[in-house]
């Protein structure tokens, strides 16, 4: 099983392919509510945006970004 750093590294690399720069990932919540807030900069917006993700949903979030940015 991948650790959290490996999973988010892959997540960042996939978003980089879409010209989206992940600026930081911050853990929010704990236990069964293990969320991370991902701050990113995309070509569509001037300001930094953020999205909340759970580790087990990273692939789904990547697919949503691909649909939105392709």
PQR file of N, CA, C, O and H, with PARSE charges and radii, in Angstrom:
ATOM      1  N   UNK A   1       0.838  -1.187   0.000 -0.4000 1.5000
ATOM      2  CA  UNK A   1       0.000   0.000   0.000 -0.0000 2.0000
ATOM      3  C   UNK A   1       0.882   1.249   0.000  0.5500 1.7000
ATOM      4  O   UNK A   1       1.914   1.289   0.669 -0.5500 1.4000
ATOM      5  N   UNK A   2       0.473   2.248  -0.743 -0.4000 1.5000
ATOM      6  CA  UNK A   2       1.222   3.505  -0.820 -0.0000 2.0000
ATOM      7  C   UNK A   2       1.030   4.315   0.442  0.5500 1.7000
ATOM      8  O   UNK A   2      -0.024   4.263   1.076 -0.5500 1.4000
ATOM      9  H   UNK A   2      -0.366   2.216  -1.286  0.4000 1.0000
ATOM     10  N   UNK A   3       2.063   5.067   0.803 -0.4000 1.5000
ATOM     11  CA  UNK A   3       1.867   5.985   1.917 -0.0000 2.0000
ATOM     12  C   UNK A   3       1.289   7.294   1.384  0.5500 1.7000
ATOM     13  O   UNK A   3       1.192   7.498   0.174 -0.5500 1.4000
ATOM     14  H   UNK A   3       2.919   5.109   0.289  0.4000 1.0000
ATOM     15  N   UNK A   4       0.913   8.164   2.294 -0.4000 1.5000
ATOM     16  CA  UNK A   4       0.228   9.398   1.909 -0.0000 2.0000
ATOM     17  C   UNK A   4       1.082  10.288   1.017  0.5500 1.7000
ATOM     18  O   UNK A   4       0.560  10.911   0.093 -0.5500 1.4000
ATOM     19  H   UNK A   4       0.992   7.998   3.278  0.4000 1.0000
ATOM     20  N   UNK A   5       2.387  10.359   1.277 -0.4000 1.5000
ATOM     21  CA  UNK A   5       3.256  11.199   0.453 -0.0000 2.0000
ATOM     22  C   UNK A   5       3.332  10.680  -0.980  0.5500 1.7000
ATOM     23  O   UNK A   5       3.331  11.471  -1.923 -0.5500 1.4000
ATOM     24  H   UNK A   5       2.811   9.853   2.028  0.4000 1.0000
ATOM     25  N   UNK A   6       3.397   9.361  -1.153 -0.4000 1.5000
ATOM     26  CA  UNK A   6       3.410   8.787  -2.497 -0.0000 2.0000
ATOM     27  C   UNK A   6       2.109   9.085  -3.231  0.5500 1.7000
ATOM     28  O   UNK A   6       2.113   9.440  -4.410 -0.5500 1.4000
ATOM     29  H   UNK A   6       3.397   8.719  -0.386  0.4000 1.0000
ATOM     30  N   UNK A   7       1.002   8.935  -2.521 -0.4000 1.5000
ATOM     31  CA  UNK A   7      -0.302   9.174  -3.145 -0.0000 2.0000
ATOM     32  C   UNK A   7      -0.448  10.626  -3.579  0.5500 1.7000
ATOM     33  O   UNK A   7      -0.907  10.895  -4.689 -0.5500 1.4000
ATOM     34  H   UNK A   7       0.998   8.646  -1.564  0.4000 1.0000
ATOM     35  N   UNK A   8      -0.066  11.553  -2.728 -0.4000 1.5000
ATOM     36  CA  UNK A   8      -0.196  12.959  -3.101 -0.0000 2.0000
ATOM     37  C   UNK A   8       0.849  13.368  -4.132  0.5500 1.7000
ATOM     38  O   UNK A   8       0.611  14.292  -4.910 -0.5500 1.4000
ATOM     39  H   UNK A   8       0.307  11.334  -1.826  0.4000 1.0000
ATOM     40  N   UNK A   9       1.987  12.708  -4.155 -0.4000 1.5000
ATOM     41  CA  UNK A   9       2.976  12.990  -5.204 -0.0000 2.0000
ATOM     42  C   UNK A   9       2.381  12.635  -6.573  0.5500 1.7000
ATOM     43  O   UNK A   9       2.486  13.415  -7.519 -0.5500 1.4000
ATOM     44  H   UNK A   9       2.180  11.957  -3.523  0.4000 1.0000
ATOM     45  N   UNK A  10       1.769  11.476  -6.672 -0.4000 1.5000
ATOM     46  CA  UNK A  10       1.124  11.070  -7.928 -0.0000 2.0000
ATOM     47  C   UNK A  10      -0.004  12.026  -8.295  0.5500 1.7000
ATOM     48  O   UNK A  10      -0.173  12.382  -9.461 -0.5500 1.4000
ATOM     49  H   UNK A  10       1.684  10.842  -5.904  0.4000 1.0000
ATOM     50  N   UNK A  11      -0.772  12.437  -7.294 -0.4000 1.5000
ATOM     51  CA  UNK A  11      -1.864  13.385  -7.496 -0.0000 2.0000
ATOM     52  C   UNK A  11      -1.319  14.699  -8.070  0.5500 1.7000
ATOM     53  O   UNK A  11      -1.860  15.233  -9.038 -0.5500 1.4000
ATOM     54  H   UNK A  11      -0.635  12.147  -6.346  0.4000 1.0000
ATOM     55  N   UNK A  12      -0.247  15.210  -7.463 -0.4000 1.5000
ATOM     56  CA  UNK A  12       0.373  16.451  -7.932 -0.0000 2.0000
ATOM     57  C   UNK A  12       0.894  16.306  -9.356  0.5500 1.7000
ATOM     58  O   UNK A  12       0.740  17.218 -10.168 -0.5500 1.4000
ATOM     59  H   UNK A  12       0.192  14.775  -6.677  0.4000 1.0000
ATOM     60  N   UNK A  13       1.508  15.170  -9.663 -0.4000 1.5000
ATOM     61  CA  UNK A  13       2.048  14.945 -11.005 -0.0000 2.0000
ATOM     62  C   UNK A  13       0.938  14.915 -12.051  0.5500 1.7000
ATOM     63  O   UNK A  13       1.096  15.459 -13.144 -0.5500 1.4000
ATOM     64  H   UNK A  13       1.634  14.429  -9.003  0.4000 1.0000
ATOM     65  N   UNK A  14      -0.174  14.284 -11.719 -0.4000 1.5000
ATOM     66  CA  UNK A  14      -1.303  14.238 -12.660 -0.0000 2.0000
ATOM     67  C   UNK A  14      -1.875  15.629 -12.901  0.5500 1.7000
ATOM     68  O   UNK A  14      -2.221  15.967 -14.033 -0.5500 1.4000
ATOM     69  H   UNK A  14      -0.302  13.842 -10.831  0.4000 1.0000
ATOM     70  N   UNK A  15      -1.978  16.431 -11.859 -0.4000 1.5000
ATOM     71  CA  UNK A  15      -2.499  17.785 -12.032 -0.0000 2.0000
ATOM     72  C   UNK A  15      -1.513  18.661 -12.794  0.5500 1.7000
ATOM     73  O   UNK A  15      -1.916  19.542 -13.553 -0.5500 1.4000
ATOM     74  H   UNK A  15      -1.696  16.156 -10.939  0.4000 1.0000
ATOM     75  N   UNK A  16      -0.236  18.422 -12.593 -0.4000 1.5000
ATOM     76  CA  UNK A  16       0.783  19.188 -13.316 -0.0000 2.0000
ATOM     77  C   UNK A  16       0.631  18.990 -14.824  0.5500 1.7000
ATOM     78  O   UNK A  16       0.867  19.917 -15.599 -0.5500 1.4000
ATOM     79  H   UNK A  16       0.092  17.707 -11.976  0.4000 1.0000
ATOM     80  N   UNK A  17       0.240  17.794 -15.239 -0.4000 1.5000
ATOM     81  CA  UNK A  17       0.012  17.512 -16.667 -0.0000 2.0000
ATOM     82  C   UNK A  17      -1.118  18.376 -17.231  0.5500 1.7000
ATOM     83  O   UNK A  17      -1.170  18.627 -18.435 -0.5500 1.4000
ATOM     84  H   UNK A  17       0.048  17.041 -14.609  0.4000 1.0000
ATOM     85  N   UNK A  18      -2.023  18.831 -16.358 -0.4000 1.5000
ATOM     86  CA  UNK A  18      -3.134  19.688 -16.767 -0.0000 2.0000
ATOM     87  C   UNK A  18      -2.815  21.171 -16.573  0.5500 1.7000
ATOM     88  O   UNK A  18      -3.695  22.025 -16.679 -0.5500 1.4000
ATOM     89  H   UNK A  18      -1.981  18.627 -15.380  0.4000 1.0000
ATOM     90  N   UNK A  19      -1.541  21.465 -16.286 -0.4000 1.5000
ATOM     91  CA  UNK A  19      -1.063  22.829 -16.055 -0.0000 2.0000
ATOM     92  C   UNK A  19      -1.639  23.429 -14.773  0.5500 1.7000
ATOM     93  O   UNK A  19      -1.871  24.634 -14.682 -0.5500 1.4000
ATOM     94  H   UNK A  19      -0.825  20.771 -16.200  0.4000 1.0000
ATOM     95  N   UNK A  20      -1.865  22.552 -13.777 -0.4000 1.5000
ATOM     96  CA  UNK A  20      -2.354  22.974 -12.471 -0.0000 2.0000
ATOM     97  C   UNK A  20      -1.242  22.744 -11.464  0.5500 1.7000
ATOM     98  O   UNK A  20      -0.723  21.635 -11.339 -0.5500 1.4000
ATOM     99  H   UNK A  20      -1.677  21.573 -13.851  0.4000 1.0000
ATOM    100  N   UNK A  21      -0.880  23.796 -10.748 -0.4000 1.5000
ATOM    101  CA  UNK A  21       0.213  23.710  -9.777 -0.0000 2.0000
ATOM    102  C   UNK A  21      -0.357  23.548  -8.369  0.5500 1.7000
ATOM    103  O   UNK A  21      -1.054  24.429  -7.866 -0.5500 1.4000
ATOM    104  H   UNK A  21      -1.301  24.697 -10.849  0.4000 1.0000
ATOM    105  N   UNK A  22      -0.054  22.416  -7.741 -0.4000 1.5000
ATOM    106  CA  UNK A  22      -0.457  22.209  -6.353 -0.0000 2.0000
ATOM    107  C   UNK A  22       0.544  22.948  -5.480  0.5500 1.7000
ATOM    108  O   UNK A  22       1.743  22.675  -5.525 -0.5500 1.4000
ATOM    109  H   UNK A  22       0.512  21.700  -8.150  0.4000 1.0000
ATOM    110  N   UNK A  23       0.042  23.884  -4.687 -0.4000 1.5000
ATOM    111  CA  UNK A  23       0.924  24.700  -3.864 -0.0000 2.0000
ATOM    112  C   UNK A  23       1.187  24.084  -2.503  0.5500 1.7000
ATOM    113  O   UNK A  23       2.309  24.127  -1.999 -0.5500 1.4000
ATOM    114  H   UNK A  23      -0.932  24.106  -4.650  0.4000 1.0000
ATOM    115  N   UNK A  24       0.141  23.508  -1.906 -0.4000 1.5000
ATOM    116  CA  UNK A  24       0.346  22.808  -0.636 -0.0000 2.0000
ATOM    117  C   UNK A  24      -0.843  21.908  -0.345  0.5500 1.7000
ATOM    118  O   UNK A  24      -1.935  22.090  -0.882 -0.5500 1.4000
ATOM    119  H   UNK A  24      -0.770  23.474  -2.315  0.4000 1.0000
ATOM    120  N   UNK A  25      -0.596  20.928   0.526 -0.4000 1.5000
ATOM    121  CA  UNK A  25      -1.624  20.002   0.978 -0.0000 2.0000
ATOM    122  C   UNK A  25      -1.615  20.050   2.500  0.5500 1.7000
ATOM    123  O   UNK A  25      -0.577  19.846   3.129 -0.5500 1.4000
ATOM    124  H   UNK A  25       0.291  20.781   0.962  0.4000 1.0000
ATOM    125  N   UNK A  26      -2.775  20.319   3.086 -0.4000 1.5000
ATOM    126  CA  UNK A  26      -2.892  20.451   4.529 -0.0000 2.0000
ATOM    127  C   UNK A  26      -3.906  19.444   5.038  0.5500 1.7000
ATOM    128  O   UNK A  26      -5.027  19.372   4.535 -0.5500 1.4000
ATOM    129  H   UNK A  26      -3.619  20.484   2.576  0.4000 1.0000
ATOM    130  N   UNK A  27      -3.510  18.664   6.042 -0.4000 1.5000
ATOM    131  CA  UNK A  27      -4.432  17.705   6.637 -0.0000 2.0000
ATOM    132  C   UNK A  27      -5.417  18.446   7.521  0.5500 1.7000
ATOM    133  O   UNK A  27      -5.027  19.253   8.365 -0.5500 1.4000
ATOM    134  H   UNK A  27      -2.599  18.723   6.451  0.4000 1.0000
ATOM    135  N   UNK A  28      -6.694  18.168   7.324 -0.4000 1.5000
ATOM    136  CA  UNK A  28      -7.747  18.721   8.173 -0.0000 2.0000
ATOM    137  C   UNK A  28      -8.618  17.563   8.632  0.5500 1.7000
ATOM    138  O   UNK A  28      -8.883  16.644   7.857 -0.5500 1.4000
ATOM    139  H   UNK A  28      -7.011  17.512   6.639  0.4000 1.0000
ATOM    140  N   UNK A  29      -9.052  17.593   9.846 -0.4000 1.5000
ATOM    141  CA  UNK A  29      -9.844  16.489  10.385 -0.0000 2.0000
ATOM    142  C   UNK A  29      -8.941  15.386  10.885  0.5500 1.7000
ATOM    143  O   UNK A  29      -7.717  15.450  10.766 -0.5500 1.4000
ATOM    144  H   UNK A  29      -8.837  18.339  10.475  0.4000 1.0000
ATOM    145  N   UNK A  30      -9.573  14.374  11.444 -0.4000 1.5000
ATOM    146  CA  UNK A  30      -8.806  13.240  11.959 -0.0000 2.0000
ATOM    147  C   UNK A  30      -9.678  11.999  12.032  0.5500 1.7000
ATOM    148  O   UNK A  30     -10.887  12.072  11.815 -0.5500 1.4000
ATOM    149  H   UNK A  30     -10.567  14.322  11.540  0.4000 1.0000
ATOM    150  N   UNK A  31      -9.074  10.873  12.333 -0.4000 1.5000
ATOM    151  CA  UNK A  31      -9.823   9.622  12.474 -0.0000 2.0000
ATOM    152  C   UNK A  31     -10.565   9.261  11.210  0.5500 1.7000
ATOM    153  O   UNK A  31      -9.980   9.208  10.128 -0.5500 1.4000
ATOM    154  H   UNK A  31      -8.091  10.815  12.509  0.4000 1.0000
ATOM    155  N   UNK A  32     -11.855   9.011  11.347 -0.4000 1.5000
ATOM    156  CA  UNK A  32     -12.657   8.590  10.198 -0.0000 2.0000
ATOM    157  C   UNK A  32     -12.944   9.756   9.253  0.5500 1.7000
ATOM    158  O   UNK A  32     -13.407   9.543   8.132 -0.5500 1.4000
ATOM    159  H   UNK A  32     -12.330   9.053  12.226  0.4000 1.0000
ATOM    160  N   UNK A  33     -12.677  10.974   9.690 -0.4000 1.5000
ATOM    161  CA  UNK A  33     -12.892  12.159   8.843 -0.0000 2.0000
ATOM    162  C   UNK A  33     -11.546  12.706   8.370  0.5500 1.7000
ATOM    163  O   UNK A  33     -11.244  13.882   8.573 -0.5500 1.4000
ATOM    164  H   UNK A  33     -12.301  11.147  10.601  0.4000 1.0000
ATOM    165  N   UNK A  34     -10.759  11.873   7.755 -0.4000 1.5000
ATOM    166  CA  UNK A  34      -9.410  12.227   7.326 -0.0000 2.0000
ATOM    167  C   UNK A  34      -9.456  12.944   5.975  0.5500 1.7000
ATOM    168  O   UNK A  34      -9.388  12.309   4.923 -0.5500 1.4000
ATOM    169  H   UNK A  34     -11.004  10.918   7.589  0.4000 1.0000
ATOM    170  N   UNK A  35      -9.571  14.256   6.019 -0.4000 1.5000
ATOM    171  CA  UNK A  35      -9.602  15.070   4.807 -0.0000 2.0000
ATOM    172  C   UNK A  35      -8.302  15.838   4.665  0.5500 1.7000
ATOM    173  O   UNK A  35      -7.592  16.082   5.641 -0.5500 1.4000
ATOM    174  H   UNK A  35      -9.627  14.772   6.874  0.4000 1.0000
ATOM    175  N   UNK A  36      -8.007  16.214   3.429 -0.4000 1.5000
ATOM    176  CA  UNK A  36      -6.867  17.078   3.138 -0.0000 2.0000
ATOM    177  C   UNK A  36      -7.378  18.224   2.276  0.5500 1.7000
ATOM    178  O   UNK A  36      -8.189  18.027   1.371 -0.5500 1.4000
ATOM    179  H   UNK A  36      -8.584  16.017   2.637  0.4000 1.0000
ATOM    180  N   UNK A  37      -6.896  19.412   2.569 -0.4000 1.5000
ATOM    181  CA  UNK A  37      -7.225  20.566   1.740 -0.0000 2.0000
ATOM    182  C   UNK A  37      -6.055  20.791   0.798  0.5500 1.7000
ATOM    183  O   UNK A  37      -4.917  20.977   1.228 -0.5500 1.4000
ATOM    184  H   UNK A  37      -6.237  19.572   3.305  0.4000 1.0000
ATOM    185  N   UNK A  38      -6.356  20.771  -0.490 -0.4000 1.5000
ATOM    186  CA  UNK A  38      -5.342  20.943  -1.525 -0.0000 2.0000
ATOM    187  C   UNK A  38      -5.486  22.349  -2.098  0.5500 1.7000
ATOM    188  O   UNK A  38      -6.532  22.702  -2.643 -0.5500 1.4000
ATOM    189  H   UNK A  38      -7.280  20.620  -0.839  0.4000 1.0000
ATOM    190  N   UNK A  39      -4.436  23.139  -1.970 -0.4000 1.5000
ATOM    191  CA  UNK A  39      -4.409  24.485  -2.529 -0.0000 2.0000
ATOM    192  C   UNK A  39      -3.711  24.420  -3.878  0.5500 1.7000
ATOM    193  O   UNK A  39      -2.614  23.873  -3.988 -0.5500 1.4000
ATOM    194  H   UNK A  39      -3.587  22.851  -1.527  0.4000 1.0000
ATOM    195  N   UNK A  40      -4.346  24.979  -4.907 -0.4000 1.5000
ATOM    196  CA  UNK A  40      -3.785  24.877  -6.254 -0.0000 2.0000
ATOM    197  C   UNK A  40      -3.980  26.171  -7.028  0.5500 1.7000
ATOM    198  O   UNK A  40      -4.863  26.975  -6.731 -0.5500 1.4000
ATOM    199  H   UNK A  40      -5.237  25.424  -4.818  0.4000 1.0000
ATOM    200  N   UNK A  41      -3.135  26.341  -8.017 -0.4000 1.5000
ATOM    201  CA  UNK A  41      -3.192  27.490  -8.930 -0.0000 2.0000
ATOM    202  C   UNK A  41      -3.396  26.938 -10.335  0.5500 1.7000
ATOM    203  O   UNK A  41      -2.632  26.093 -10.802 -0.5500 1.4000
ATOM    204  H   UNK A  41      -2.417  25.688  -8.258  0.4000 1.0000
ATOM    205  N   UNK A  42      -4.419  27.420 -10.988 -0.4000 1.5000
ATOM    206  CA  UNK A  42      -4.690  26.953 -12.350 -0.0000 2.0000
ATOM    207  C   UNK A  42      -4.685  28.142 -13.307  0.5500 1.7000
ATOM    208  O   UNK A  42      -4.790  29.291 -12.876 -0.5500 1.4000
ATOM    209  H   UNK A  42      -5.040  28.106 -10.608  0.4000 1.0000
ATOM    210  N   UNK A  43      -4.562  27.866 -14.601 -0.4000 1.5000
ATOM    211  CA  UNK A  43      -4.557  28.958 -15.587 -0.0000 2.0000
ATOM    212  C   UNK A  43      -5.906  29.689 -15.672  0.5500 1.7000
ATOM    213  O   UNK A  43      -5.978  30.784 -16.230 -0.5500 1.4000
ATOM    214  H   UNK A  43      -4.477  26.934 -14.951  0.4000 1.0000
ATOM    215  N   UNK A  44      -6.956  29.102 -15.131 -0.4000 1.5000
ATOM    216  CA  UNK A  44      -8.291  29.701 -15.227 -0.0000 2.0000
ATOM    217  C   UNK A  44      -8.530  30.823 -14.227  0.5500 1.7000
ATOM    218  O   UNK A  44      -9.386  31.679 -14.453 -0.5500 1.4000
ATOM    219  H   UNK A  44      -6.897  28.213 -14.678  0.4000 1.0000
ATOM    220  N   UNK A  45      -7.790  30.833 -13.130 -0.4000 1.5000
ATOM    221  CA  UNK A  45      -8.073  31.779 -12.055 -0.0000 2.0000
ATOM    222  C   UNK A  45      -6.812  32.535 -11.657  0.5500 1.7000
ATOM    223  O   UNK A  45      -5.703  32.005 -11.721 -0.5500 1.4000
ATOM    224  H   UNK A  45      -7.095  30.139 -12.946  0.4000 1.0000
ATOM    225  N   UNK A  46      -7.005  33.775 -11.247 -0.4000 1.5000
ATOM    226  CA  UNK A  46      -5.889  34.581 -10.762 -0.0000 2.0000
ATOM    227  C   UNK A  46      -5.467  34.142  -9.363  0.5500 1.7000
ATOM    228  O   UNK A  46      -4.278  34.113  -9.043 -0.5500 1.4000
ATOM    229  H   UNK A  46      -7.906  34.205 -11.195  0.4000 1.0000
ATOM    230  N   UNK A  47      -6.458  33.798  -8.530 -0.4000 1.5000
ATOM    231  CA  UNK A  47      -6.169  33.475  -7.139 -0.0000 2.0000
ATOM    232  C   UNK A  47      -5.979  31.966  -6.943  0.5500 1.7000
ATOM    233  O   UNK A  47      -6.328  31.155  -7.801 -0.5500 1.4000
ATOM    234  H   UNK A  47      -7.424  33.822  -8.790  0.4000 1.0000
ATOM    235  N   UNK A  48      -5.420  31.628  -5.797 -0.4000 1.5000
ATOM    236  CA  UNK A  48      -5.230  30.230  -5.427 -0.0000 2.0000
ATOM    237  C   UNK A  48      -6.573  29.665  -4.983  0.5500 1.7000
ATOM    238  O   UNK A  48      -7.273  30.284  -4.181 -0.5500 1.4000
ATOM    239  H   UNK A  48      -5.137  32.286  -5.100  0.4000 1.0000
ATOM    240  N   UNK A  49      -6.929  28.523  -5.487 -0.4000 1.5000
ATOM    241  CA  UNK A  49      -8.168  27.834  -5.130 -0.0000 2.0000
ATOM    242  C   UNK A  49      -7.841  26.655  -4.231  0.5500 1.7000
ATOM    243  O   UNK A  49      -6.682  26.259  -4.110 -0.5500 1.4000
ATOM    244  H   UNK A  49      -6.361  28.020  -6.138  0.4000 1.0000
ATOM    245  N   UNK A  50      -8.869  26.094  -3.600 -0.4000 1.5000
ATOM    246  CA  UNK A  50      -8.637  24.903  -2.792 -0.0000 2.0000
ATOM    247  C   UNK A  50      -9.801  23.933  -2.959  0.5500 1.7000
ATOM    248  O   UNK A  50     -10.916  24.314  -3.313 -0.5500 1.4000
ATOM    249  H   UNK A  50      -9.811  26.416  -3.698  0.4000 1.0000
ATOM    250  N   UNK A  51      -9.503  22.680  -2.693 -0.4000 1.5000
ATOM    251  CA  UNK A  51     -10.502  21.622  -2.759 -0.0000 2.0000
ATOM    252  C   UNK A  51     -10.201  20.647  -1.625  0.5500 1.7000
ATOM    253  O   UNK A  51      -9.041  20.406  -1.293 -0.5500 1.4000
ATOM    254  H   UNK A  51      -8.597  22.370  -2.404  0.4000 1.0000
ATOM    255  N   UNK A  52     -11.259  20.089  -1.033 -0.4000 1.5000
ATOM    256  CA  UNK A  52     -11.089  19.097   0.029 -0.0000 2.0000
ATOM    257  C   UNK A  52     -11.164  17.711  -0.584  0.5500 1.7000
ATOM    258  O   UNK A  52     -12.055  17.414  -1.380 -0.5500 1.4000
ATOM    259  H   UNK A  52     -12.202  20.285  -1.303  0.4000 1.0000
ATOM    260  N   UNK A  53     -10.221  16.872  -0.202 -0.4000 1.5000
ATOM    261  CA  UNK A  53     -10.184  15.507  -0.735 -0.0000 2.0000
ATOM    262  C   UNK A  53      -9.942  14.516   0.397  0.5500 1.7000
ATOM    263  O   UNK A  53      -9.402  14.856   1.450 -0.5500 1.4000
ATOM    264  H   UNK A  53      -9.497  17.114   0.445  0.4000 1.0000
ATOM    265  N   UNK A  54     -10.356  13.288   0.144 -0.4000 1.5000
ATOM    266  CA  UNK A  54     -10.008  12.173   1.016 -0.0000 2.0000
ATOM    267  C   UNK A  54      -9.069  11.280   0.229  0.5500 1.7000
ATOM    268  O   UNK A  54      -9.164  11.199  -0.996 -0.5500 1.4000
ATOM    269  H   UNK A  54     -10.795  13.011  -0.712  0.4000 1.0000
ATOM    270  N   UNK A  55      -8.172  10.618   0.917 -0.4000 1.5000
ATOM    271  CA  UNK A  55      -7.156   9.796   0.242 -0.0000 2.0000
ATOM    272  C   UNK A  55      -7.777   8.801  -0.728  0.5500 1.7000
ATOM    273  O   UNK A  55      -7.288   8.631  -1.844 -0.5500 1.4000
ATOM    274  H   UNK A  55      -8.095  10.684   1.912  0.4000 1.0000
ATOM    275  N   UNK A  56      -8.847   8.148  -0.308 -0.4000 1.5000
ATOM    276  CA  UNK A  56      -9.429   7.115  -1.163 -0.0000 2.0000
ATOM    277  C   UNK A  56     -10.182   7.689  -2.368  0.5500 1.7000
ATOM    278  O   UNK A  56     -10.618   6.934  -3.237 -0.5500 1.4000
ATOM    279  H   UNK A  56      -9.244   8.286   0.599  0.4000 1.0000
ATOM    280  N   UNK A  57     -10.341   9.017  -2.428 -0.4000 1.5000
ATOM    281  CA  UNK A  57     -11.027   9.643  -3.556 -0.0000 2.0000
ATOM    282  C   UNK A  57     -10.088  10.396  -4.498  0.5500 1.7000
ATOM    283  O   UNK A  57     -10.559  11.111  -5.383 -0.5500 1.4000
ATOM    284  H   UNK A  57      -9.987   9.630  -1.722  0.4000 1.0000
ATOM    285  N   UNK A  58      -8.788  10.254  -4.333 -0.4000 1.5000
ATOM    286  CA  UNK A  58      -7.849  11.014  -5.165 -0.0000 2.0000
ATOM    287  C   UNK A  58      -8.043  10.725  -6.652  0.5500 1.7000
ATOM    288  O   UNK A  58      -8.006  11.645  -7.470 -0.5500 1.4000
ATOM    289  H   UNK A  58      -8.405   9.673  -3.614  0.4000 1.0000
ATOM    290  N   UNK A  59      -8.248   9.464  -7.008 -0.4000 1.5000
ATOM    291  CA  UNK A  59      -8.439   9.124  -8.427 -0.0000 2.0000
ATOM    292  C   UNK A  59      -9.692   9.791  -8.992  0.5500 1.7000
ATOM    293  O   UNK A  59      -9.694  10.250 -10.134 -0.5500 1.4000
ATOM    294  H   UNK A  59      -8.278   8.717  -6.344  0.4000 1.0000
ATOM    295  N   UNK A  60     -10.752   9.842  -8.195 -0.4000 1.5000
ATOM    296  CA  UNK A  60     -11.990  10.490  -8.646 -0.0000 2.0000
ATOM    297  C   UNK A  60     -11.780  11.986  -8.849  0.5500 1.7000
ATOM    298  O   UNK A  60     -12.288  12.564  -9.811 -0.5500 1.4000
ATOM    299  H   UNK A  60     -10.751   9.468  -7.267  0.4000 1.0000
ATOM    300  N   UNK A  61     -11.039  12.606  -7.952 -0.4000 1.5000
ATOM    301  CA  UNK A  61     -10.768  14.045  -8.070 -0.0000 2.0000
ATOM    302  C   UNK A  61      -9.925  14.320  -9.315  0.5500 1.7000
ATOM    303  O   UNK A  61     -10.168  15.294 -10.028 -0.5500 1.4000
ATOM    304  H   UNK A  61     -10.626  12.137  -7.171  0.4000 1.0000
ATOM    305  N   UNK A  62      -8.944  13.470  -9.575 -0.4000 1.5000
ATOM    306  CA  UNK A  62      -8.118  13.624 -10.778 -0.0000 2.0000
ATOM    307  C   UNK A  62      -8.993  13.554 -12.022  0.5500 1.7000
ATOM    308  O   UNK A  62      -8.832  14.358 -12.940 -0.5500 1.4000
ATOM    309  H   UNK A  62      -8.747  12.679  -8.996  0.4000 1.0000
ATOM    310  N   UNK A  63      -9.908  12.607 -12.058 -0.4000 1.5000
ATOM    311  CA  UNK A  63     -10.808  12.475 -13.218 -0.0000 2.0000
ATOM    312  C   UNK A  63     -11.669  13.722 -13.392  0.5500 1.7000
ATOM    313  O   UNK A  63     -11.897  14.166 -14.518 -0.5500 1.4000
ATOM    314  H   UNK A  63     -10.038  11.954 -11.312  0.4000 1.0000
ATOM    315  N   UNK A  64     -12.147  14.286 -12.291 -0.4000 1.5000
ATOM    316  CA  UNK A  64     -12.956  15.511 -12.379 -0.0000 2.0000
ATOM    317  C   UNK A  64     -12.135  16.673 -12.920  0.5500 1.7000
ATOM    318  O   UNK A  64     -12.630  17.453 -13.734 -0.5500 1.4000
ATOM    319  H   UNK A  64     -11.962  13.926 -11.377  0.4000 1.0000
ATOM    320  N   UNK A  65     -10.887  16.799 -12.476 -0.4000 1.5000
ATOM    321  CA  UNK A  65     -10.016  17.840 -13.016 -0.0000 2.0000
ATOM    322  C   UNK A  65      -9.766  17.614 -14.501  0.5500 1.7000
ATOM    323  O   UNK A  65      -9.770  18.564 -15.284 -0.5500 1.4000
ATOM    324  H   UNK A  65     -10.486  16.166 -11.814  0.4000 1.0000
ATOM    325  N   UNK A  66      -9.550  16.367 -14.891 -0.4000 1.5000
ATOM    326  CA  UNK A  66      -9.307  16.066 -16.314 -0.0000 2.0000
ATOM    327  C   UNK A  66     -10.510  16.445 -17.162  0.5500 1.7000
ATOM    328  O   UNK A  66     -10.348  16.996 -18.251 -0.5500 1.4000
ATOM    329  H   UNK A  66      -9.547  15.595 -14.255  0.4000 1.0000
ATOM    330  N   UNK A  67     -11.710  16.160 -16.682 -0.4000 1.5000
ATOM    331  CA  UNK A  67     -12.925  16.513 -17.421 -0.0000 2.0000
ATOM    332  C   UNK A  67     -13.074  18.025 -17.530  0.5500 1.7000
ATOM    333  O   UNK A  67     -13.477  18.543 -18.572 -0.5500 1.4000
ATOM    334  H   UNK A  67     -11.842  15.713 -15.797  0.4000 1.0000
ATOM    335  N   UNK A  68     -12.748  18.726 -16.458 -0.4000 1.5000
ATOM    336  CA  UNK A  68     -12.913  20.176 -16.441 -0.0000 2.0000
ATOM    337  C   UNK A  68     -11.845  20.908 -17.253  0.5500 1.7000
ATOM    338  O   UNK A  68     -12.107  21.978 -17.803 -0.5500 1.4000
ATOM    339  H   UNK A  68     -12.420  18.305 -15.612  0.4000 1.0000
ATOM    340  N   UNK A  69     -10.641  20.334 -17.328 -0.4000 1.5000
ATOM    341  CA  UNK A  69      -9.521  21.047 -17.953 -0.0000 2.0000
ATOM    342  C   UNK A  69      -9.095  20.464 -19.292  0.5500 1.7000
ATOM    343  O   UNK A  69      -8.066  20.872 -19.830 -0.5500 1.4000
ATOM    344  H   UNK A  69     -10.428  19.465 -16.882  0.4000 1.0000
ATOM    345  N   UNK A  70      -9.844  19.536 -19.839 -0.4000 1.5000
ATOM    346  CA  UNK A  70      -9.476  19.013 -21.161 -0.0000 2.0000
ATOM    347  C   UNK A  70     -10.354  19.550 -22.231  0.5500 1.7000
ATOM    348  O   UNK A  70     -10.179  19.211 -23.401 -0.5500 1.4000
ATOM    349  H   UNK A  70     -10.680  19.205 -19.402  0.4000 1.0000
TER
END
